[in-house]
Each structure stands twice: as structure tokens, then as C-alpha cells.
Amino acid sequence: MIRVFVDGASNPNKENSSVGVLIIEDGKQTQIGKKLDGFHENHQTEYFAFLYALELLLKDHKNDQLVLCHSDSKMLVDAVNKRFTSNDKYKELLSRSLELVSRFSDFHIKWVPEKNNKGAHQLAKNALYSNKKSQ
């Protein structure tokens, strides 16, 4: 089983955004913090973190394994699980997310409280305040 934790961060004052992805497989961790181009509001960054994690897993051909993804964004988790969002702003992001999720044989996304998502949160925050494009 692969466990994935995702989180997005944004800073309207500095007009920047970032994502954090923590992947745990066979006791090994892959930690990624990536600064995004420009500013995106927080819900968008949650989608971007989720999409980035899916793309990483697909690139590494992990789509035939059991994947359990964790996010502290109820909006994201509910939209993916219900396969629906009423907010036009997120319909394209949800559509892309569902298209990528459909490539996995056994994929689940679950909401976790912020206190259980500290790894991805810290990666996103570190990237947000870093001078580098990505870490």
C-alpha cells in the first residue's frame, strides 16, 4: 500500500502558492515541496497538490497498487468521492483529477484533520517561503 499526504498553501501578501506531497511506500518517504507559478487561492492549491501527487505516482507506474491519499481539505475529498462540485471555479480541476484517478486500479482519498497532515503541510509551507522554484 502507498500512503500519500497532500496539502496546498498560499500567501496573498507575497502573491505566491505552493504544494506539499508526502509519499510513504515500504517504510520509505518521498517528500516534495514545490512552489507554483503565481498566486492561487487555497482551494485551488489543494487541487494542485492532489494532481501533482497523482502525476508523480503515474510517472512512477504506481497505478496498479493500492493507494490511500490523505488531505485535510474536506472540499477536495468530498468533490473527488462524490465526483461532483457545484463550484464552476473547480469543475475543470475536478474533471482532471477524476481522469487521473480513473487510471488507478485501487485508489481511495480520505479526509484527515490538519494535525494528521503535518508532513505535507510543512513541505508546502517550506516551499512557499523558499526562494527556490521547487525543492
KATAVEN-V613480 format. One record per residue. N is the residue number from 1. RES is the residue in one letter. PHI is phi in radians with two decimals (* if undefined). OMEGA is omega in degrees with one decimal (* if undefined). Layout:
BEGIN
[[N;RES;PHI;OMEGA] [N;RES;PHI;OMEGA]]
END
This chain:
BEGIN
[[1;M;*;175.7] [2;I;-1.92;175.6] [3;R;-1.85;-177.6] [4;V;-2.23;175.6] [5;F;-2.10;-178.1] [6;V;-2.25;175.6] [7;D;-2.75;176.5] [8;G;-2.07;179.0] [9;A;-2.49;177.0] [10;S;-2.57;179.6] [11;N;-2.31;-177.9] [12;P;-1.09;-180.0] [13;N;-1.16;179.4] [14;K;-1.68;178.8] [15;E;0.95;174.3] [16;N;-2.45;-176.5] [17;S;-2.53;179.9] [18;S;-2.73;175.9] [19;V;-2.29;174.1] [20;G;-2.25;179.8] [21;V;-2.33;176.0] [22;L;-2.11;-179.9] [23;I;-2.01;178.9] [24;I;-2.08;-179.5] [25;E;-2.48;179.7] [26;D;0.92;177.7] [27;G;1.35;179.2] [28;K;-1.83;-179.6] [29;Q;-1.89;168.8] [30;T;-2.00;-176.4] [31;Q;-2.03;-178.7] [32;I;-2.34;170.3] [33;G;-2.09;-175.3] [34;K;-2.38;175.3] [35;K;-1.40;178.9] [36;L;-1.66;173.7] [37;D;-1.26;173.8] [38;G;1.31;-178.8] [39;F;-1.76;174.0] [40;H;-2.32;179.0] [41;E;-1.19;-168.3] [42;N;-0.99;-179.6] [43;H;-1.09;177.6] [44;Q;-1.13;-179.0] [45;T;-1.13;176.0] [46;E;-1.10;175.7] [47;Y;-1.09;-178.9] [48;F;-1.08;177.4] [49;A;-1.12;179.4] [50;F;-1.09;179.1] [51;L;-1.08;-179.9] [52;Y;-1.09;178.4] [53;A;-1.09;178.9] [54;L;-1.05;-179.8] [55;E;-1.10;177.2] [56;L;-1.08;-179.8] [57;L;-1.11;178.9] [58;L;-1.15;179.1] [59;K;-1.06;179.6] [60;D;-1.58;176.5] [61;H;1.01;-179.3] [62;K;-1.72;-173.1] [63;N;-1.28;178.1] [64;D;-1.69;-179.5] [65;Q;-1.86;174.3] [66;L;-1.22;179.8] [67;V;-2.12;175.3] [68;L;-2.03;-177.8] [69;C;-1.77;-179.3] [70;H;-2.10;176.2] [71;S;-2.49;175.9] [72;D;-1.62;177.2] [73;S;-1.71;178.0] [74;K;-1.07;179.8] [75;M;-1.03;-179.5] [76;L;-1.14;-177.4] [77;V;-1.07;179.1] [78;D;-1.09;-178.8] [79;A;-1.11;-179.4] [80;V;-1.17;-178.2] [81;N;-1.18;179.0] [82;K;-1.52;-178.5] [83;R;1.03;-175.9] [84;F;-2.76;167.0] [85;T;-2.44;178.0] [86;S;-1.53;-177.3] [87;N;-1.53;-178.4] [88;D;-1.00;-178.1] [89;K;-1.09;-174.5] [90;Y;-1.94;-175.6] [91;K;-1.07;179.7] [92;E;-1.18;177.7] [93;L;-1.12;177.7] [94;L;-1.15;179.3] [95;S;-1.02;178.2] [96;R;-1.12;178.9] [97;S;-1.06;-178.6] [98;L;-1.15;177.9] [99;E;-1.11;179.0] [100;L;-1.22;178.5] [101;V;-1.03;-178.4] [102;S;-1.11;179.3] [103;R;-1.44;-179.8] [104;F;-1.68;-179.8] [105;S;-1.39;-177.4] [106;D;-2.62;-174.5] [107;F;-2.14;178.2] [108;H;-2.39;174.3] [109;I;-2.14;-173.2] [110;K;-2.38;174.8] [111;W;-1.37;172.9] [112;V;-2.29;175.6] [113;P;-1.15;-179.1] [114;E;-0.91;-177.8] [115;K;-1.11;178.4] [116;N;-1.70;-179.1] [117;N;-2.19;-173.9] [118;K;-1.12;-179.1] [119;G;-1.08;179.5] [120;A;-1.15;179.4] [121;H;-1.06;-178.8] [122;Q;-1.16;177.2] [123;L;-1.08;178.9] [124;A;-1.14;179.9] [125;K;-1.12;178.7] [126;N;-1.05;179.2] [127;A;-1.16;-178.5] [128;L;-1.04;-176.1] [129;Y;-1.74;177.3] [130;S;-1.45;175.8] [131;N;-1.44;-178.3] [132;K;-1.46;177.4] [133;K;-1.16;177.3] [134;S;-2.62;179.5] [135;Q;-2.02;*]]
END
